Amino acid sequence: MQQAIVRLAVLIILLINQALIVMGWTPFPFSEEQIFEGVSSVATVAMAIYAWWKNNNVTPEAQEAQQYLNELKSRK
């Protein structure tokens, strides 16, 4: 339910922003290029952290699973 509300709120903000741009008023004090660069930087950092997290045994559960996998491989 929360995710639906967040998506709806973001959509409303973006629609208002787009309507204001069409009317000739820029609601944000940033250029389109600056917004793109900022979003790209945030997305890059987020994906780097996600890839690091998924490819390493960071959580205790993942470490336990890796240990179990190593035991299974050593039995062969």
C-alpha positions in Angstrom: 0.0 0.0 0.0 2.8 2.4 0.9 4.5 1.8 -2.4 1.4 2.7 -4.3 1.0 5.9 -2.4 4.7 6.8 -3.0 4.3 6.1 -6.7 1.2 8.2 -6.9 2.8 11.1 -5.1 5.8 11.0 -7.4 3.6 10.9 -10.4 1.6 13.9 -9.2 4.7 15.9 -8.6 6.1 15.0 -12.1 2.8 15.9 -13.7 2.6 19.3 -12.0 6.3 19.9 -12.9 5.6 19.0 -16.6 2.5 21.2 -16.7 4.5 24.2 -15.3 7.3 23.6 -17.8 4.7 23.6 -20.7 3.3 26.9 -19.4 6.8 28.4 -19.6 7.7 28.4 -15.9 10.6 26.4 -14.6 9.7 25.3 -11.1 13.1 23.9 -10.1 16.2 26.1 -9.9 18.2 23.5 -11.8 18.7 23.0 -15.5 17.6 19.8 -17.2 21.2 18.8 -17.6 22.0 19.3 -13.9 19.0 17.2 -12.9 20.0 14.4 -15.4 23.6 14.4 -14.0 22.3 14.3 -10.4 19.9 11.4 -11.1 22.6 9.6 -13.0 25.1 9.9 -10.2 22.6 8.7 -7.6 21.6 5.8 -9.8 25.2 4.8 -10.4 26.1 4.9 -6.7 22.9 2.9 -5.8 23.6 0.2 -8.4 27.3 0.0 -7.3 26.2 -0.6 -3.7 23.5 -3.1 -4.8 26.0 -5.0 -7.0 28.5 -5.1 -4.1 25.8 -6.3 -1.7 24.5 -9.0 -4.0 27.9 -10.4 -5.0 29.3 -10.6 -1.6 28.3 -12.6 1.5 27.5 -9.6 3.6 24.6 -10.9 5.6 24.9 -13.6 8.3 22.5 -15.8 6.3 24.6 -15.5 3.1 27.7 -16.4 5.1 26.0 -19.4 6.5 24.8 -20.4 3.0 28.3 -20.1 1.6 29.7 -22.2 4.4 27.0 -24.9 3.7 27.9 -24.7 0.0 31.6 -25.2 0.7 30.8 -28.2 2.8 28.7 -29.8 0.1 31.5 -29.2 -2.5 34.1 -30.7 -0.2 32.0 -34.0 0.1 32.3 -34.7 -3.6 
